[in-house]
Amino acid sequence: MSALHDLSAAALLAGYRGHDFSPVEVLQDLLAHIERWEPQLHATWLLRPEAALDQARASQARWLRGAPCGPLDGVPVTIKDNIATQGDPTPLGTAALPLLPAAADAPPAARLREAGAVLVTKTTMPDYGMLSSGLSSFHALARNPWDLTKGPGGSSAGAGAAAAAGYGPLHVGTDIGGSIRLPASWCGVFGLKPSLGRVPIDPPYTGRAAGPMTRTVQDAALMMQVLSRPDARDSMSLPAKDIAWQRLDSGLGRLRGLRLGLLLDAGCGLAVDPQVRAAVESATRLFEQAGAIVEPMRPFFTRQMLDGMDHFWRMRSLMDLRTLTPAQLDKVLPFIRHWAESAAGLDGAQVFAASQQFHATRLATVRACAPFDYVLSPVAPITAFAAELPAPTNDPLRPLEHIAFTVPFNMSEQPAASINCGYTTAGLPIGLQIAGPRFDDLGVLQIAHALEQLRGPQRPWPAPPASGIEKSL
């Protein structure tokens, strides 16, 4: 049998029901595994073994009584730094902010606690979540377990690394331009950015979503039945809906006659690496062999759209930085400061024009996807890049060149997932993006689950180095 820390959430729940092992045994094995990995990965923050063990002991007592408190009772979970947990600071990845305890759990944390999940640790992220990297002025540099010289992606950096390294089966990330899907792609795990409002979040913001990062689609579906429960704090949350999240097997049967768009040119940004393109095309052929109809798509995202969003986010970040004292400002990552302060010369008309690109992107994305049931594309044009870099370009004036495939679906509010579809010759994972119509989160999960069944055997998950980062340098 697999080590306890490698078991899926579904397998853990079956084991608890059968009294094959207990939540305490699982957590003890998991904590020992994290201890072996963490000096190299730096995926965690607020790792408190005794507090987690208290939760596991309470869960174990419930299982012994035959009275689990919820659908995830005793299953270990990690939560991203920027999702508030009661009594804990929420640093947002930056050393600039005061470490004030949160008054309450944010909705994703609250739902997981109610479901009985064991909150093992928070996970690391870059400053303000504005990098696709594990580089932070507050957290230690997060690395990719597949290759410790590479980064895990971001901004859900620690969550991606933790999922690939086996820090338990369930992880929560957030995504405003690709921050779940990019690390999922570069760490070889599954990640779902749900439809806007499907998973309530606080504070809500245009395009911002929370969602699962897991090794299997089934585990993501288990999380979604919990995370999607309503919460009045999110003004954009969707009405409660009874969704059969565990009905995944119908995806394979649905493929015959399904119309899939294939987008291999994002329209702007970095060129697609030939190995990424080949892996995406190979996955596409599996869908075709199963009876799907695949049609090429023309690019619909433009340089004007990408630059407009970039410039607006620079100004938003500049306004955030202007609330800091000089001493606090000095602690912000220099790349972020340079990026935000470059907006100082923008006038009102320019900021207004930039803001309109969010809606223009929404319209263009919905129009381009309308002829298709689902859209396939690379998650990113490249694979994981050097861990020390804040962005693939290492240029604060060209920081978003890698998100042209992902960010349109934040603005269109459509569900989009990353699922591993291959590896480079160097062994780095490559993610396929599957995007669906707005509100069809279950359909995206079903199509991703179909690919799980169609693709070949996956490579073994990375194991902790024998000693130190030098083993991969």
C-alpha positions in Angstrom: 0.0 0.0 0.0 1.1 3.6 -0.6 2.5 5.6 2.3 -0.3 7.3 4.2 0.9 10.8 3.2 0.5 9.7 -0.5 -3.1 8.5 -0.2 -5.9 10.5 -1.9 -8.6 12.0 0.2 -11.0 9.4 -1.1 -8.7 6.6 0.0 -8.2 8.2 3.4 -11.9 8.5 4.0 -12.4 4.9 3.0 -9.6 3.9 5.4 -11.2 5.8 8.2 -14.5 4.2 7.6 -12.9 0.7 7.6 -10.8 1.5 10.6 -7.7 0.6 8.6 -5.8 3.6 10.0 -6.7 6.7 12.0 -6.5 10.5 11.3 -3.7 10.6 14.0 -1.7 7.9 12.2 -2.1 9.7 8.9 -1.1 13.1 10.3 2.0 11.7 12.1 3.2 10.1 8.9 2.4 13.3 7.0 4.3 15.5 9.5 7.4 13.3 9.2 7.2 13.5 5.4 6.9 17.3 5.5 9.9 17.5 7.9 12.0 15.7 5.3 10.9 17.9 2.4 10.4 21.4 4.0 14.1 22.5 4.4 14.3 22.3 0.6 10.8 23.4 -0.5 9.7 26.1 1.8 6.1 25.5 1.0 4.6 26.1 4.4 4.0 28.9 6.9 2.4 28.5 10.3 3.1 24.7 10.4 2.0 23.9 14.0 2.2 20.1 14.5 0.6 20.1 18.0 -2.4 22.1 16.9 -2.9 19.9 13.9 -2.6 16.8 16.1 -5.3 18.1 18.4 -7.6 18.3 15.4 -6.6 14.8 14.3 -7.3 13.4 17.7 -10.8 15.0 17.8 -11.4 13.5 14.3 -10.2 10.1 15.4 -12.6 10.1 18.4 -15.5 11.0 16.0 -14.6 8.1 13.7 -14.4 5.7 16.6 -17.9 6.7 17.6 -19.0 6.3 14.0 -20.0 9.9 13.8 -17.8 11.9 11.4 -18.8 15.6 11.5 -18.5 16.2 7.7 -17.5 14.9 4.3 -13.7 15.6 4.9 -13.4 14.6 8.5 -9.8 13.9 9.4 -8.4 14.6 5.9 -5.3 16.9 6.0 -5.6 20.2 4.1 -3.4 23.2 3.5 -4.6 26.8 3.0 -2.9 29.6 1.2 -1.4 32.5 3.2 -4.0 35.0 1.8 -7.0 33.1 2.9 -7.7 34.2 6.5 -7.7 31.8 9.4 -9.1 33.0 12.7 -6.5 34.2 15.1 -3.6 34.1 12.6 -1.9 36.9 10.7 -2.5 37.2 6.9 0.8 38.7 5.6 -0.1 38.3 1.9 3.5 37.2 1.2 5.0 40.6 2.1 7.2 41.7 5.0 5.6 45.2 4.7 2.3 44.4 6.4 1.8 44.2 10.2 1.1 40.7 11.5 -2.4 41.2 12.9 -4.6 38.3 13.8 -7.6 37.7 11.6 -11.0 38.1 13.3 -12.6 35.1 11.5 -12.0 32.4 9.0 -12.4 33.4 5.4 -15.1 31.3 3.6 -12.9 28.6 2.2 -11.2 28.0 5.6 -14.6 28.1 7.4 -16.1 25.5 5.1 -13.2 23.2 5.5 -13.3 23.3 9.2 -17.0 22.6 9.2 -16.3 19.6 7.0 -13.9 18.2 9.6 -10.7 18.7 7.6 -7.5 18.9 9.6 -5.8 22.3 8.8 -2.2 21.3 8.8 -0.5 24.5 7.7 -0.8 27.7 5.6 1.2 27.8 2.4 3.6 30.4 1.0 3.0 33.0 -1.7 4.9 36.0 -3.2 4.4 39.6 -2.3 0.7 40.6 -2.6 0.1 37.5 -4.8 1.3 39.6 -7.8 4.0 37.1 -9.1 3.9 33.7 -10.8 6.8 32.8 -8.5 7.7 31.7 -5.0 9.8 34.8 -4.4 8.7 36.7 -1.3 10.0 39.4 1.0 8.3 37.5 3.9 8.5 33.8 3.2 11.6 31.8 2.4 12.0 31.1 -1.4 9.6 28.3 -2.4 11.0 25.7 -4.9 9.6 23.1 -7.2 9.8 19.5 -6.0 10.4 18.2 -9.5 13.6 20.3 -9.8 14.7 22.3 -6.9 16.5 24.8 -9.1 13.0 25.8 -10.5 10.2 27.6 -8.9 6.7 26.1 -8.3 4.9 29.0 -10.0 2.5 31.3 -8.2 1.0 33.0 -6.7 -0.3 29.7 -5.1 3.4 28.8 -4.9 3.5 26.8 -1.6 0.2 25.1 -2.5 1.5 23.8 -5.8 4.8 22.6 -4.3 3.0 21.0 -1.3 0.6 19.1 -3.6 3.3 17.7 -5.8 5.5 16.8 -2.8 2.7 15.0 -1.0 1.9 17.3 1.9 -1.5 15.7 2.1 -4.1 15.4 -0.6 -6.0 18.7 -0.4 -4.7 22.3 -0.9 -6.5 25.6 -1.5 -5.2 28.3 -3.8 -6.5 31.5 -5.2 -6.4 32.7 -8.8 -6.8 36.2 -10.4 -4.8 35.6 -13.6 -3.6 32.1 -13.4 -2.4 31.7 -9.8 -4.0 28.2 -9.3 -3.5 26.9 -12.8 0.2 28.0 -13.4 1.6 26.3 -10.3 -0.6 23.3 -10.9 0.8 23.1 -14.4 4.4 23.6 -13.4 4.1 21.2 -10.4 2.2 18.5 -12.4 -0.9 18.5 -10.2 -4.6 19.3 -10.9 -5.9 22.8 -10.2 -9.4 24.2 -10.8 -10.2 27.9 -11.0 -14.0 27.7 -10.6 -16.6 30.0 -12.1 -16.5 33.4 -10.4 -18.6 33.1 -7.2 -18.8 29.3 -7.2 -16.5 29.3 -4.2 -17.2 32.2 -1.9 -14.2 34.3 -0.9 -13.6 37.3 1.3 -12.6 39.9 0.2 -14.2 39.4 -3.2 -12.6 41.1 -6.2 -13.1 41.1 -10.0 -11.8 37.8 -11.4 -10.5 36.5 -8.1 -11.4 32.9 -7.3 -10.4 30.2 -4.7 -10.2 26.6 -5.7 -8.7 23.2 -5.1 -5.2 22.0 -5.9 -4.9 18.2 -5.7 -3.2 15.2 -7.3 -6.5 13.8 -8.6 -9.7 15.2 -10.1 -11.7 13.1 -7.7 -10.1 14.9 -4.7 -10.8 18.3 -6.3 -14.5 17.3 -6.7 -14.6 16.3 -3.0 -13.3 19.7 -2.1 -15.7 21.5 -4.3 -18.7 19.9 -2.6 -17.5 21.7 0.5 -15.9 24.9 -0.8 -18.9 25.8 -3.0 -21.3 26.1 0.0 -22.7 29.7 0.2 -21.3 32.5 2.3 -23.0 35.9 2.5 -19.7 37.7 2.9 -19.0 37.3 -0.9 -21.2 39.8 -2.7 -20.5 37.9 -6.0 -21.2 34.4 -4.7 -23.5 32.3 -6.8 -26.8 31.0 -5.4 -26.6 27.6 -3.7 -27.0 24.8 -6.1 -27.1 21.0 -5.7 -24.3 19.9 -8.0 -23.4 16.2 -8.2 -19.7 16.8 -7.8 -18.9 13.1 -7.6 -20.4 12.3 -11.0 -17.1 12.3 -12.8 -17.2 9.0 -14.8 -19.7 10.4 -17.3 -17.0 12.6 -18.8 -15.5 9.8 -20.8 -18.9 8.8 -22.3 -19.6 12.5 -23.1 -16.6 12.9 -25.4 -18.2 11.4 -28.5 -19.4 14.3 -30.6 -18.2 16.9 -28.2 -16.9 20.1 -29.9 -13.5 21.1 -28.5 -11.7 24.2 -29.5 -7.9 24.0 -29.6 -6.1 27.3 -28.9 -2.4 27.1 -29.5 -1.7 30.8 -30.0 -2.7 33.1 -27.1 -2.4 36.2 -29.3 0.4 37.8 -27.3 3.0 37.1 -24.7 5.7 34.5 -24.8 6.0 32.1 -27.7 4.8 28.5 -26.9 7.7 26.2 -26.2 7.7 23.3 -28.8 7.6 20.7 -26.0 4.6 22.4 -24.5 2.9 22.5 -27.8 3.7 18.8 -28.5 2.3 17.7 -25.2 -1.0 19.6 -25.6 -1.4 18.3 -29.1 -0.8 14.8 -27.9 -3.5 15.2 -25.2 -5.8 16.6 -27.9 -5.4 13.5 -30.0 -6.5 11.3 -27.1 -9.8 13.3 -27.0 -10.2 12.9 -30.8 -9.6 9.1 -30.5 -12.4 9.0 -27.9 -14.8 10.6 -30.4 -14.5 14.4 -29.7 -14.4 16.8 -32.6 -11.4 19.2 -32.3 -11.3 22.5 -34.2 -8.5 25.0 -34.2 -9.2 28.4 -32.7 -7.9 31.8 -33.7 -6.3 33.9 -31.0 -8.7 36.4 -29.4 -6.6 38.0 -26.6 -4.6 41.1 -27.6 -1.6 43.0 -26.5 -3.9 45.9 -25.7 -5.9 43.8 -23.4 -2.9 42.3 -21.6 -1.2 45.7 -21.2 -4.5 47.4 -20.0 -4.9 44.9 -17.2 -1.2 45.1 -16.3 -1.4 48.9 -16.1 -4.5 48.9 -14.0 -3.1 46.4 -11.6 0.1 48.5 -11.4 -2.0 51.5 -10.3 -4.0 49.5 -7.9 -0.8 48.2 -6.3 0.7 51.7 -6.3 -2.3 52.9 -4.3 -1.7 50.0 -1.8 1.9 50.9 -1.5 1.1 54.6 -0.8 -0.7 53.5 2.4 2.6 52.2 3.8 5.1 54.0 5.9 8.6 54.6 4.4 10.0 51.8 6.7 7.2 49.4 5.5 7.8 50.4 1.8 11.4 49.5 2.1 10.4 45.9 2.9 8.4 45.3 -0.3 10.1 43.1 -2.9 12.0 45.5 -5.2 10.5 44.0 -8.3 7.0 44.7 -7.0 7.9 48.3 -6.1 9.5 49.0 -9.5 6.4 47.5 -11.2 3.9 49.4 -9.2 5.7 52.7 -9.1 6.0 52.7 -12.9 2.3 53.6 -12.9 2.9 56.9 -11.2 2.9 58.8 -14.5 -0.4 57.5 -15.7 -3.2 60.1 -15.8 -6.9 59.5 -15.2 -7.7 58.9 -18.9 -5.0 56.3 -19.2 -6.2 54.5 -16.1 -9.8 54.5 -17.4 -8.7 53.2 -20.7 -6.7 50.4 -19.0 -9.7 49.5 -16.8 -11.9 48.9 -19.9 -9.7 46.1 -21.1 -11.1 43.8 -18.4 -14.5 44.0 -20.0 -13.1 43.9 -23.5 -11.3 40.6 -22.5 -14.6 39.2 -21.1 -16.5 39.9 -24.3 -13.8 38.5 -26.6 -13.3 35.4 -24.5 -17.0 34.5 -24.3 -17.4 35.2 -28.0 -14.5 33.0 -29.0 -15.6 30.1 -26.8 -19.3 30.2 -27.8 -19.0 27.7 -30.8 -17.4 25.1 -28.5 -18.4 22.9 -25.6 -14.9 23.2 -24.1 -11.6 24.9 -25.0 -8.2 23.2 -24.8 -4.9 25.1 -24.6 -1.6 25.2 -22.9 -1.8 26.6 -19.3 1.4 28.5 -19.9 3.6 28.9 -23.0 6.7 27.7 -21.0 7.5 25.2 -18.2 8.9 26.0 -14.7 11.6 28.7 -14.7 14.5 29.5 -12.3 13.3 29.7 -8.7 15.1 33.0 -7.9 13.3 34.9 -10.7 10.1 36.9 -9.9 8.8 36.3 -13.4 10.0 34.5 -16.5 11.1 37.7 -18.2 12.7 39.1 -15.0 11.5 42.4 -16.3 9.0 44.5 -14.1 7.9 46.3 -17.3 7.0 43.0 -19.0 5.9 40.9 -16.0 2.8 39.2 -17.4 4.0 37.7 -20.7 3.2 34.1 -19.5 -0.5 34.5 -18.4 -2.1 35.2 -21.8 -3.7 31.7 -21.9 -5.0 31.9 -18.3 -6.1 35.4 -17.5 -8.9 35.7 -20.1 -10.9 33.0 -18.2 -10.7 35.0 -15.0 -12.3 38.0 -16.7 -15.0 35.9 -18.5 -15.8 34.2 -15.1 -15.6 30.8 -16.8 -14.2 27.7 -15.0 -10.8 26.6 -16.2 -8.5 23.8 -15.0 -5.0 22.6 -15.3 -4.2 18.9 -15.7 -0.9 17.3 -16.4 -0.5 16.2 -20.0 3.2 15.3 -20.3 6.7 16.1 -19.4 9.7 17.8 -21.0 12.8 15.9 -21.8 14.2 17.3 -18.6 11.3 15.8 -16.6 9.3 19.0 -15.9 5.5 18.7 -16.0 3.3 20.4 -18.7 -0.3 21.4 -18.0 -3.3 21.3 -20.3 -5.9 23.9 -19.7 -9.5 22.9 -20.0 -12.0 25.8 -20.0 -15.8 25.4 -20.0 -18.9 27.6 -20.2 -19.7 29.8 -17.2 -21.2 27.8 -14.3 -20.2 24.4 -15.9 -17.6 23.6 -13.2 -18.7 20.0 -13.0 -18.3 19.6 -16.8 -14.7 20.8 -16.6 -14.0 18.3 -13.9 -15.6 15.6 -15.9 -13.5 16.3 -19.0 -10.4 16.5 -16.9 -11.3 13.1 -15.3 -11.7 11.7 -18.8 -8.1 12.7 -19.6 -6.9 11.1 -16.4 -8.4 7.8 -17.8 -7.0 8.3 -21.4 -3.5 9.5 -20.7 -0.6 7.1 -20.1 0.9 6.3 -16.7 2.3 9.3 -14.9 5.8 9.6 -13.6 6.3 8.8 -9.9 5.9 11.8 -7.6 9.1 13.5 -6.5 10.7 12.2 -3.3 12.6 14.3 -0.8 16.3 14.8 -1.6 18.7 12.6 0.4 20.2 15.8 2.0 20.0 19.4 1.0 19.2 21.3 -2.1 22.7 20.5 -3.5 21.3 17.2 -4.8 19.4 19.0 -7.5 21.7 22.0 -8.1 
